[in-house]
């Protein structure tokens, strides 16, 4: 069971949580939704006792708790298999002791009868911990999360990309199968197939689960209740995410209608008071109504949530032939990713690269951007091309010691702060928010800063690697709309159907070391 009761948490003068209460029962799956920076990750950290609370209580009861953060937190020197075995410290310790006992027996060291007795006790304990099934459990989870390449289990964690490291952290949670689970943005970096597998895995899970994600389709597959965090407090809705949206819309409409009715009634009372205030014969009635008005609790009209507001403008016009990629090949160690890949990108094309994780989409973009020198082949840009590259882990490259304004200023080319603060306001960092240190921002807020840094630079070709990861639904929609209207050229690796179906004029599948065009369409 997971719970919070009148939970309050502040950071300096910023009151993030002002009275959060909920209970997630045994075996219940809930989604936690709300605006970026509203305190969703803070709630998870309070439940996990990583943050001290300023008031109220929060935590879990019964069994253990596993927590997937937005940062992987792996030991880079461990192999994938060694890292997953860290989820079973007792069983792993017994395995190591069994190996040591066997070695002692083989060398003829110590008392043999004592060693045999200890070995028998260790075997019994290992079986009690279900140790003989751990390898199979790990294998099943790794297969589900897409670790299918030969040698993946022996590969060092530090050699995996950031997205795959998050998958390793997710695997560590899933193989443990604790009684209580906290998942912070578990679907980021997952392709459609893996998201479907994870949803089915969590649906059958017997523990209590709280999920923070902007992926409404994923929540529809998993949860039976939604916790809506707004203005420091939580409202609960029974049902899927889609049902929550319908219920919330109906509640807000009813609230506005009730506010209108109340305004009309209060207006009548106020007009009566003004009309008869000076009449002695009505003084008792006037005073009575004034007292009644003073006690009325006003129904607050709903406020439209703030939204980002930005546009994408291409700086200058390129030649017709924007990019020529000729017979590119690249490998990581013995793992061949791309082989003899050639592309001809013309002005105005909006290309989406799709394919399974690890197929080479990001590598192809990095080669085009000059971030990686290919083992073979060449890249030729048009003379007037001004490419800008957005990495899917762009937010991780932010300097936590800088303020938001300092981060944007670092790439602004001398633009005055007045203009930079105006741009930050478009990304919902208004007023003193521009002086917040990056270290205190949520994942979604960091993504907005990274996006602002990227978009302030003059470009006429966009190279985008999973640009909608970590974005809330509104910011994602705004970005997709801006990409649709962008008059330059776009190359984008994405699993997002909004980009693949709503933006792309050409779709290429990157798979089995190749890159093949599978769709071309006109967008007028």
N, C-alpha and C positions, 0 to 999 in steps of 0.2 A: 504494500500500500504506500502511496505517495501522498503527502499532505502539506498544506500551508494554511495557517490561521492568522489572520490580521498581519500578514508579513509586510514589513516596511524596510526599505533600503534606500539610502541616499549616498551620493558621491559628492562631497563638498556641499554646495548649496543646491545641488540638483536632486530633487526628490523623485527617484525613479519608480519605486513601488510604495504606494501609500495605504495599503490595506488589502492585500491579496489573500483570498481564502478559497480553498477547494480541497476535495478529497478524490483521489483516483483509487478505486477499489481493487482488490486482488483480481488479476486477470483482465482488467479494463485497459483499453487502448484509447488514448486521448490525443488530440492535436492542440498545440498552443500556437495561436496566431496573433498578429498585431503588427503595427508599423515597425520598420527598422529603427533601432535605438529606443524602443519602447520598454525594454526590460526583459524580453523573453529569455535571452541567455543568462541574465542575472538571476531569474527565477531558478533556472537549472542549476546554477552554481550554488545558490542558497540551499536547494534540495540536497545537493551533494556535499554540503558543509564546506565548500571551498570559499565562500564569502560569509563573514559574520553578519548576522542580521541586526538591524537597528531597532527592531520591535517585532513582536509576534514570534511565531515559530514556523519552521519548515524542515522537512526531512522525509524519512521513510521508515516503515516498520515491517518486520518479517523478512528474513533472508538477507541477501546481499544486494548491492546496487552496482550497475555498470553504467558508464557515462561516455558517450561519444561526443567529443568536443569538435570545434571547427578546425583545431590544430591537431595533427596526427600524434605528436609526442612519442615517436618511436626511438628505439636505440639503433642508430644507423649501422653499427657494427654487427648487429644480429642478422642472421638469415631470416627469411620470412617464417620458416617453420619454428626457429628458436623464439621469435617474437610471439608467435601464437601460443607456444607452450608456457609463456609467462602468465597466461590466463589460468594456468593450472599449477600454481606453485607447490602445493602439497604433493600432487602426483609426480611432478617433475623432480622434486627432492627425493621421493622414494625411488624413482628410476635411477637417479644418479647414485643413490646409496646401494641399490641392487647391483649396479655395474661395479662399484667399489668392492662389495662383498664377493662377487664372482671373481674379481681379479685377485683378491686375497686368497680365495680357495684355490685358484689356479697356481698361485705362487707357493702355496703351502704355508701361508702365514696365519698366525692366530690359532685358536682352538676350533677344530673343525665342527664339533657338535654345537658350539655356541654360534658359529657362523650359519650353520644349517637352520638352527632355531630362529635366528634373526631373519634369515632369508624367507622362511615360511611366514613369519609375522608380516614382513614387508609385502609379500605376495597377497596375503589376505587383505591388508590395508589398501593395496593398489586396486584390488577388485572392488572393495567397498566404495572407492572413489570413482568407479567406472572407468578406470585408467585404460583398460584394454580397448575401449571404444573411442578414446580421445582422438587417435589418429584418423579413424574413419569419420568422426564428426568434423575434424579440421578439414579433411579432404572434401567433404560434401559442401561445406561453407565456401571454401576456396573456389570450387567449381562453380557454385552459384554466383559468386562475385566476379567471375571471369578470369581467374588466374589459371589459364589453360596451357601456357607455353611450357615446353620442356625446360627444366632447370629453374622454374619460378621459385620452388620451395627452398632451393639452396642459394638463391640470389640475396645479396645483402639489402636490407631495408633502405639504406642510403642510396642505392642504385635505382630505386623506383622513382618515378615522377611524383609530384605533389598529389595529384589526383589518385594515383594508385596507393600512395601512403595512407590517404584517408580511407581507402578500401581496406587496407590492412588493419587500421584502427577499428573499423566497423566489424571486420571479421573477428577481432579479439573480443568484442562485445557479444557477437552472436554465438561463438563457440562456447562461451562461459554459461550462457543460458541462466542468468541470475533471476531472482524473483522480481527485481525492479530495474527498469531500463530507462535512461534518458538519452534521447537522440537529437543532436543539434545539427540540422541541415544534412540528413543522411543521404539524400538523393543527389546532392551536388557531385558532379563528375561521373554520374552513372548514366549509361546509355539506356534506351527504352527496355531492352531485354532484361537487363540487370535490375531496373526499377520494378518490373513486374515480378521477378523472382523474389526480391526483398519484400515486396508487399505481401506476397503469399506466405513468406517465412514469418513475418510479424503477425499476420492474421491468425496463424495457427499457434502462435507463441502463447504459453500459459501464464506468463508473468504480467505485471503491470507496466505499461509503456506510456511515456509522454514524449511526443514528437514535435519538434519545431521545424517547420518547412514552409516554403511558399508554394510547394507543388500540390495544388488542390486535387488533381487527379489521383495522386498517390494517397492523400488523406482519405479520399472517397473509398479507396480499396481497403483501408486498414482500420480506421477509427470508428467509434460509435458515439463520441462526444467531442465537442470543440470548446476550448477555453479561449475566450476572446479578451486579450489584454489591451485596454485602452485607458489612457490617463491614469496609470498607476494601479488600476484595479481590474478584476476579472469578472466577466459574465459568462455563464455556462449555457451551452446549447446542446440538446440531445440530438444525435443523428450524425450523418456524414457531413463533409465540408459543403457539398452542394446544398444539403438541407439547412445547414447553418446559414448560408448566404440568403436563402429564401426567408428563413425565420427572422434573421436580423433586419432584412429590408422591410418585412411586414411590421416588426417592432418599431423601427425608426419612423415609418409612415404613421403608425398609430400614435407615437410620441408627438410628432409634429401636429397631427390633428388635435390631440388633446391640448397641446400648447395653444393652438389657435382658438379652441373653445374657451380655454381659461382666459386668454387675452380679451376675448369679446366680453366675457362675464365681468372680468375685473374692470374693463373699460366702462361698462354700465355703472358699476359701483362708484368708480372715480368721478364720472359725470354727475351722478346723484350728489356726491359729497360736495363737488364744486358748486353745483346749482343751489344747494340748500344750506351751505355752510353759514351764511349770514342770517338765516331765519331762526329766531329763538324757538319757534314751535317745532322745528325739526332738529334741534341741537342734539337731543338724545339719540335719534336715529342716525345722525351723521357720526357721532362719537362711536356708536355701536359698530357702524360699518368700517370706520377707520381702524378700530381695534381688530375687527375680523380680517381686514386686508393685511394688517401687519403680521398676522399669524399664518397667512397663506404661504405655502411652500411652492415657489414658482417652478413650473415645468420647463426645463431647458430645451430649447429647440436644438435639433441635431446640427452639428457643424460638419461642413464638407472637409474631408481630410486634405491636408496639404499634399500637393503633387509636384514632382520635379517638372521643370519646364525648360527644355533645351532643343536645339536644332543642330543638324549637321550640315556644314557648308563645305563644298569642295573648293580648294584654293587653286585656281588656275586650271587650264584644260590641257590634258596630256595628248600625245600623239595617238593615232588609232591603235597601234600595237603597243600595249602598255607593258606586258611582261612576257618574256619567252623563257621557259624552263626546258632545257634540252638534256634528255637521257640522264636524269638524276638517279644516283644509287647511293644508299647510305645504310650503315649497320651499326649496332651497338654491341661491341664484342663479336660473338658468333651469331647474334640475332640480326638477320637481314630484315630491314624495315621497308625500304623502297628499292626497286630495281627497274632501271631504264624508264623512269617516269618523265614524260614530256607534256608540257601544257602551253597553250597559246591563249593569252588573256587579252581581249580587246577592250577598248574604252567603253565604259558604261555597263560592262558585264557585272552581275552580282552572283558570285559563285559560292555555293554551299558545299563543303566537304563533309560527307557522312561516312559512317563505318564504325566497326567495333572499337572500343578503347584499346589503345596499343597498336592500332593498325598503321599508324604513321601520319595521321592528319596534322598533329601538332608539329611533328618533325618537318613536314612539307612546308608549313607556314613559316617555321623558324628558318628554314633554308631560304625561302623567298625573301624574308626580312633581313637576311644576312646574320642572323643569330647563330647559325650553324653552317660550317663549311662542309659541303657534301663530299663523300668519298670519291664520287665520280660525277661528271656532268657540269653544266654551267647555268648561270642565272643572268639574264640580261634585262635591265629595266629601260624604259623609254627615258629620253633625256629630261623631259619635263615632269616626269613622275615624282610625286612627293609622298612616298608610302609612310604610313604610321602603323606600328605594330602594337596590338593589345594582347598581352599574355593572359591566359586563364588564371594565373596566380599573380596578376598585377598588384592585387591588394596586399599580397604578402611582401612585396618589395618596398612598401611604404616604410619610412623611418619612424619608429614609434616615439622617438624623442622630439620630433618636429610637431608643430601645430598644423592644422589643416591648411591654413593660409600659407605657411612656410613650404609645405609640400607642393602646392599648386604653383607658388612663386618660383620654385626651383626649375620649372620647365617653361615658364611664361615668357622668357626672352625680354625681360625688362618692362613688361606691361605694368601700368600703375596699379596699386593695391585697390583703388576705387573700382576699377573694372574687374579685378579678380574677385573682390567681395561680392560684386553684382552677379558674377558667374556662380560663385558658391551659393548665393541665395537661390539661384535656379535649381540647385541640387539640394535644397532644404537645409543649408548651413547658413542661416541668417544671423545677423547681429553678432553677439559674442561667441556664437557657436564656431565661427571661423578661427577662434583662438584655442579651441579644444585640442589637447594633444592626441595624436593618432592612437596612442596606447589605450585610451579609454573607449574607443569606438567599437561598436558591434561589427560583425562581419558584413552586414548589409551596408552600414555607414562607410566602412573602409572601401567597399566596392564602389560606392558613389564618389568618394574622393578619387579613387583610381580612374574612374570614368571621366570625372572632371579634368584631371591631369591630362588624360589622353586626348580629350576633345578640344582642349584649348590650343593644341599644337596644329599648325597649318598642314593639311594633307589634301590629296586628291585621290589617294588609294588607301583603303582601309584593310588591314590584315588583322582579323579578329579570331581569337581562340576562345571558344565558349564564352562569349561576352555576357550572356544572361545569367551565368552562375552567380549565386548569392544575392541577386537583385530581387526586391519585393515585386509583387504582381504589377503594381502601378508603374514602377520604374522600368520593368521589363517591357510592358506595353508601350511606354513612351519611346524606349530605345528602338523597338521594332518599327514603330511608326516613323521615327527619324531615319532609320535605315531604308525604309521603303521610299522616302522622299529624297534621299541622298543622290546627288547628280554625278558623283564620281564612281569609281570602280571599287568593288568589294570582293574580298576572298575571306570566307568565314568557315571555320570548323565548328559545327554545332549539332547537338541532338535536339535542339528546340524546334518543334514543328512550326512555331510562329515565324522562324527564320527560314527554315527549309521550304515551307509551303507558302509563306506570305511575303518573303523578300527575294528569294533566289530566282534568278533568270536561268541559271544553269546549276545542275546538281551532279557532283562527281562522287562516286563511291571509292573510298580508299580501302583496299582489302587485298590480302595475299600478296603484298609487296607492290601492287599496281594501283593505278588511278584511272578509272574509266567513267566517262560521261554517261549518265543514265537518264538525264532529263534536260531538255531545253525548252523554254517557254518565253513568250513575249509578255512584257509588262508595259502597257501604254500609260 
